[in-house]
Amino acid sequence: MKRAAIALSAASLVLGLGLSGMATPTAAAEPTLTEDQFEHAKNLYFQRCAGCHGVLRKGATGKNLEPKNTRKKGQKKLERILTFGTEGGMNNFDDIFTKDEIAMLATYIQMPPPIPPELSLAEMKKRWKVFVPPSEYPKKPMHSRNWQNFFLVILRDAGKLGVIDGDTKEVVAKVDTGYAVHVLKESSDGRFWFTMGRDGRMTKIDLWMDPPKVVAETQIAFDARDVAVSQYGEWKDKYVIGGSYWPPHFVILDAETMEPLKVVSTRGVNVDGEYVNESRVAAVYNTPNAPTWIVAAKELGQLWQVDYSDLDNLRIDVINSHKFLHDGFFDPTQRYFQIAANASDRIEIMDSVERKFVASIVTGKKPHPGPGANWIDPKCGPVAGTTHLGEGMITVWGNDPKTRPDEAWKICYKVETDGPGLFIRTHPNSKYVWADQTKHPEPSVQQSVVVLDKETGKIVKTIRVTEFPKAVAVHQEFNKDGTEVWVSVWARGPGDRAKGEIVIYDANTLEEKARIKGLETPTGKFNVYNRMHHVT
């Protein structure tokens, strides 16, 4: 069979993907693949399925896909699910995979999963590279651009990060990163950005260079998701942490050189008292009010507050909540952390100052706020909101226990949308909240975003961002002053991936202003100023 081109770096194929040989059937009636088909299907599963279902297929955000469950559905039903998706939050794959690949993947998930290897600190150090020594960093910006209004755009399948000038709309640079970067986080001054690729490759990018470039990198995992920089007191910009799906651990590195320093496993006993081998780190966040990071142990249902003031005597406060933890964000005071336990249909609240659990809010099916949104509601006061993977719904709750204790951590209102979404965003200078509907299988829905009026709590406009075949609209980001909203058009068809766009809207009139074309699979976008100043 002729394979479709896979946009994976050579490094990622060496990482956790060529892990073990073809699974050997134990009976003639069991599903079988050739060795080449098995390896190809394993790569496809890593790229598109492991994030929700787990490397070992035990499930989390997505269902358990171990053979004992998948074989009950059978080949044809599995192929239909992969082809058309479901309205419960699984998108269709007919615009990403060929029919042969869908059939292959349906067979693969009926076979025993291969067991990935571990990755030691010594091996990480072998993969550590310094391209520009810190002593050679420029002392001031080497260009005259307004770098604080740069947009850093994930070019997912290209394994690159696009740097776009938010003032001129020019593509300043495309720098090599890990495959399918999930998140990037900033240094305290916004100059350096640290990316985390799905292949566990972490890079450090200097925005002052002309053009911006990667100055150091390492690999901390075979499958990873998040990164954060220390930004408190004497430890400001001293350390960077990377969170891993496989192996299940987090790694602390020197933020200046990117040298890996310490590895901490997150395997352990979950909130139900069961041992979990694949306890993945879903997210890591810096806490502005203490020398700590919050580490979300997804399958354990625990938030670990990791104190980086003494790496040799590492203090970790374990806060029990609910499974399965995913994306989160702080309230405007930067004290309370709000995170989705999406398979439990909850938003969990923790106090990062007291280091304790505060509240659990039942929201709807599989909340997924992404970087989240905070705003002022005329009835409930300060509120936050989330989209959902499992239904077309925006849920809004009060989040200021100091000034509005009666509304805090309670549902203010819900708004029905046309389909499940991934991201919700706003800006203090805007009267609107924007949400995508990426996870609905219907093109007319997944290609549209909705705009919510903060004053009325009602959707005032649904915007069809694109009608390009095999493309979805995803992820909204405001510019520095809140006058524009940028939305990605993720063209996912194998032959169309370079036809992605970013569509720019006037944040007040909601009219289209411009399109930046010729981007390969643009997804998440990060405005330097807004992220540096925690504008949600």
N, C-alpha and C positions, 0 to 999 in steps of 0.2 A: 504494500500500500504506500502511495506517495504521501509523505507527512506534510502537514501545513507548517509554514515557517513559524518558529517559536522565538519570540523576542526575549530570550534569556541570555544573560552574560555567561561567558565560558566559566567564570568562577562559580556561578550558582549551580551549574550542572555538576561541578566537582563536589559541591557542598553536601547537601543531604539528599540529593535526588538519585544519584547512582549509588544507592545505599546497600542494597542486597540484591541478590539475583532473583530471577523469576520465581514466583511462588509455585511450588510443585503440587499439582492436584493429588488428592489421596484416593480419588475414585474417578472412573471414566466419565461418570455422569456430571461431575462438577464442572463449573465454568472454566474455560481454558483460553489462554492467549499465547502467542509466540513470545519469545524473549524480547524481540524488538517491540512488539505491540505492548507488552507489559511495561517496558521502560518508558514508552511514549505516553501511555495512559497514566503512569505514575507522575510524569512531569505535568500533565494536564491537571491531575488532581491537586498537586502542590499549588499550581498557579491560581486555580479558581475555586477549589472546594475545601482545602484543609483549614482555611481561616475560620469557617463556620462549623465544620464537622470534626476537626481535629486530625492530626497526623495519624493517630491510631484509630480514628473514625468512631470514637466513643460518643461524639456529639457534644454540643454546648448551645450556641445560638441556633445551629442547625441540628437535625435529627441524628441519632445514632445510625451509622452506616456499616456496622459490623455485618459479616456474612449471615449471621443468624437472623438478621432482620431484612437485609436486602434480598436474600434468596426467596423470601416469602412473596415479595412483589413480582419477581420474575423479570426477565430480560425486556420484554415489550413494554411493560408498565414503567420500568426505570428509564427506558429510552424516551417515553412520552413526557415524563417529569423533567428530564434533562432538556428536552427540546422546547417545551412550552412554559416551564416554570410553574409556579403556583401563586395564588393571590395572598398566600400567607407570608410572603417576603422573599421567596427564592425566585430569582430572575430567570428568564429564558436563556438558553445557550445556543439556540439555532443560528444566532447571528455571530457567534464566536467560534463554535466548533463545526466541523463538517459532519455529515451523517455517519461516516465511518468512525470518526472520533467519538461521537455520542454513543455509538454501539460499543466501541472499545471500552469507554469509560463505564458504561453500564455493566459490562462484564467484569471489569477490574474491581468495582466495589462489591462484587459478589465473591471475590477471592480474599484470602487472608492478607491483611496489610503488612508490608515489610517494616521491620523495626529499624528506625534511624540510629545512627551512632551518636556518641557523646562528643563534646568539644571542650578540651582542657584549656586552662589559662596559658600553658606553654605553647599549645598549638595556636591560640589567638595571637600570641606575641610573634609567632613566625609569620602571620598574615598582616601584621602591622606595618604600615608604610608612611613615611614622612616625605612629602614632595617639596615642601617649602619649610625650612627650619623657622621656628618662631623668631629668631634673631633677625631674619630677613623680611619679616612682615613690614609693609609700609606704615609709616607713622601718621599718615593722613590719607584721606581718599585720593586715589590716583585718577579720578574722573570728576567731572562737575555735575553729575546727575544727582537728582533728589533720591538718594538710595533708600531713605526711610519710606518712600512711597513705591518701592519695588514690590512687585508681586512675584513670589516664588511658586512656580507651577509644576506640579508633578506630571511628568510625561511618562505615564505608567509603564507601558510595554516597551518603550525605548530604553528604559533604565537610565533616564536623564532627568535633570531638573532645569526647567526653563526659567530664566531671570528676565522679567519684563518690566520696563519702565512705566510706572503708573501714570506719569505725566504725558509722555510722548506716545505711549502704546507700542514702542519698539521692543523687539526681542533683543536683549542685550547679550545674552549668552545662553548656551545649552551645555551644562556640565554633566559629566558622567557620575552616576550615583549607583546605588544598588538597584536591583530589579524591583519594580513596583513599589517605590517608596510609599510607605503608609503615612508617616508623620515626620515633620521636621520641627525642631525647636531652636530658640535663639539664645545667644549670650545676653548678659544683662544690658549691654549697650546696643544690641541688635545688629552688631557688625558681623559676628560669626553665626553660622547656622549649621546645625548638626542633623543629618538625615539618617533615617533607618529604613533600609530596604527589606523586602520580604525575604531576601536571601541572607539576611543577617549582616549585610555589609553596612557599616556606619561611616559616613564621610563628614568632614569639616570643611565648610566653604567660607571664604573671605569675600565679603561684598565690597570691600574697599579696593580690591585689585581691579585692574582694567585689562581684560574683562574679569569678572568674578571667577574664581577657580577653586578647585579642591586642593587643600594644603596638606591634608593627612587623611588616612583611612585605616580601618581594621575590619575584621569580621568577628562578631561575637556569638554567632549562632548560625543555624542552617535555615531557620524560619523565625522571623522576628517582626515586631510591630512598633515599638515606641522608644522615645529618647527624651531626656530632660537634663538641664544644666543646673548646677548649684548656684544659687543667687542670693545667699544670705550671709551678711556679716563678713568676717575675715575669709570665708570660704567662697566668696563671690567668684564665679567663673573658674573655680579650681578643679571641680570634678564634673564629669558627665556620666550619666547612667543609661544603659541600654536594656530594654526588656525583651525577653525571648519567648517564643512559642516552643521551639525545640532547639536544643535541650531546654527543659523548663527551668530557667534561671534568670537572674539579672546580673549585669556586669558593671562594675564601676571603673572608669578610665580617668586618666589625667586629661583634663579638658584642653590644656595647652598643646600637648604633643600627641594625644590620642593613644597613649600606651595603656593597655589593659592592666588593671591593678588588682582587682578582687572579683571573684565569682561567688554568688550565693544561690544555692538551689531553692526552688519554690515547691518542690515535691513535699507532700505532707497530708495531714488529715483535714478533711473539709468540715464545713459547719454541720454536716449530718453524721460526723464521726467515722467517715470512710476514708481509707488511704487512697490518694490519687497520685498516680505516677506522672500523668500528663497534666500537670497544673501550670497552665500557661500564664505568662505575664501579658495581660491585655493592654495595660496602659501604665505610664509613669508620668508623674507631674511634680514640679517644684512647688514647695510651699513657701509663700512669701514671708511668713511670720515666724519661721523657725529653720534651723539648719537641717532640714529633712526633705525627703521625697515621699510621695505616696505611690506605692506599688500595688496595682490591682492584680491579685491572684485569682484569675478568672474562675477556674473550676473549684477552688477552695471556698469561694464566696467570702473572701477576706480581703481587707485593705491593710497593707503593711505600711506603717509609717517608719521609714528608714532614716536614722540619724547619721549624717555623714561627717559629724564633727570629730569622730575618732574611728577611723577605719579598722584599726587593730582590735578595738573593743566595740564592735558594731552593735548598736542598740536598735532593736526592731519592736515596735508596738503593733500587736496584731489586733485588728478591729473586725469582729465578725459582722457579716451582713447577710446577703443572699447570693445565690448563684444566678446567672453566670455573668460576672462583672465585665464591662466593656468600656465604652468611651465615657468621659466625664468632663466637668468644668467647674470652676469656682463661681461663687456669687460675687457681686461687685466689691464686697469688703475684702475679698481674698481670704476669708476665714473658713467658710463652709464649702466643702467639696461635694458636688452633686454628680453621681455616676449611675449609669444604667446597669441594673442586673437584668439583662434583657430577656433571658429565658424564664425568669421569675415574674416578668411583667411589672417591674418595679424601678423606681428611682431611689437610690440609697443616699442618705445624707450623713456626712461625718464632719466633726469639728476638728480642724487641723491644729488648733491652739491647745484644746484640752485633750486631743488625741483620743477621741471616743466617738462611738456611734450615736447619732442624734435621732434619725427618723427614717421610715421607709414609706414610700408613696406608691400605691398601686395606680398605674397610669393607663394601661392598655396593652395590647399585644406587642411585646418585644420593643421597648423604647430604645431609640438610637439617636442621641442628641448631636453626635459628632462633637465639634468644639462648642456647641451650645449657644444659647441666647438668653440674655437678661434684659428686662425693660421695666417701665413703670406702667401699671394698669390703673385706670381711674377708680376702680372699686377695691382691688386687692392690694394696691401699692406695689412695692418691688416684687417682681415675679420672674420665673424662668420657664423655658418651654422645651419640648422635645417632639421630634417626629417619631414614627414607629416603623419597624421592619415588618410587623405582622398585620398591620391594618392602616387604612388611610385616616390618620388621626393626628392632630396636634393637641398635646396636653399641656396645660399651663398651671403652675402652682406658685403659691407665695413663698418667698425665700428671705424674709428679713425678720428674724425673731426679736430684734431689738426695738424697732419702730412699729412693727405690725405683728405682734405675737399671736393674735387671733387668726391671722391668715397664714402664718408661717407653716410650711410643710404640709399644706392642705391644697387640694385641687381648687383652683379658681374657676376654670372653665375648660371645656374641650371643644374643638372645632373639627368637623369632618372634612376630609380632603378626598380626592378621587383615587388615591392609591398610596401604598407604603413608600416611605422616603428614608433617606440617609442623613440629611443635614438640614439644620435650621440656623439662621444667622440674622443679626440686626446690628444697629449702630446707634449710639445715643443721639446723633443728629438727624436720624431718620424717624419718620412716623410709621414705618412699616417693618414687618417681620417677613422674611422670605423662607420658604421651605421647598425642597425638591420632592419628587415622587418616583425616584429612580427604580424602585424595586417592583413596580407594577409591570406585569408582562405585556400590557397593551401599549403599542408605540405612541398613540396619542396622549396617553397618561404619562408614561416614563419620559417623554420628551417635553413635558410641561412643568413649570414651577408655579406655586401659588403665593400670593402676597396677602398678608394679614394686616389689617389696620389695628394699631395698638390701642386707639381710643375706643373703637366699637367692639373689638374682639371678633370681627367678621372678615372673611376673605373678600377682598374687593376686586381682585383680578386673578385670572389664570392666564399665564403667558406661555404660548407654544414657542419654545426656544429654537427648535429645529424640526424639520421634517425629513432630514437626511436618513436614508434607509440604514438600519442596523446601527443606530446611534441613540444615546440617552443624554438627557440634561442632568447635570449633577453638580452639587457644591456651589454655594453662593459665598461671595466675599466682598465686603465693602472696601472702597479705597480709603486713604488716610482721613479725609475730612467728611466721609459719609455721603458724598454727593453722587457716587456711582456704585453699582452692583455688578460684579463680574460673575458669569455663569459658564461652566464648562460644557462643551458638546463633545462627549466621548464617543467617537466613531470606533466601533468595536469589530466591524467586519474584517476578516483577515487581509483583504485587499484594500481596505479603506482607512487603515489606522493613521495614516499621515494626513487625513482630511479633517482632523479635529479642529475645533475652533473655541475661542472664548468670546462670548457675546456680552457686550457692555450696555447696561441700562442706566438711564437717568433715575436716581433714587427717589426723586420727588414726583416727576411726571409718569414714571414707569415706562417711558418710551425707549426704544432701542437707539443707542448712540453710535456704536461701532462694532466691528468684528475683527478679531485677530485670527487670521487663517493659517493653515499649514502647520498645525501642531499635532504631533503624534500622541494620541490617546491622552489628552489633558484631563486630569481629574481634580484633586485637591489644589487649592490656592491659598497662599499665606501672605497677607500684606504685612510688611515689616513693622510699620508703626503700630498698627492695631494689635498685632500679636505681642510686640514688645511692651505695650502699655495695657495689655489684658482687656482690650475692647471687645466686649461680647454683645 
